[in-house]
Amino acid sequence: MERTNNLLYDFSQTTIPTDTLDDDYLALPGLFGASVTAMMLAYPALTHVVKMWFVRRWGM
């Protein structure tokens, strides 16, 4: 099974050296969208709520 997985992975990576991108696309730095910033602000609060739920539910 592991050999099959390795073969599939290696085969999927064969197109990377032949991949081409426009020079205009590479010249400009990428910008983070508002969704990334919102996730960075919301994720800690969400994980805290989930942790507190586990503490209350199972008394950890």
Secondary structure as GFF3:
##gff-version 3
##sequence-region A 1 60
A	DSSP	alpha_helix	2	12	.	.	.	ID=ss1
A	DSSP	three_ten_helix	16	18	.	.	.	ID=ss2
A	DSSP	alpha_helix	23	27	.	.	.	ID=ss3
A	DSSP	alpha_helix	34	58	.	.	.	ID=ss4
###
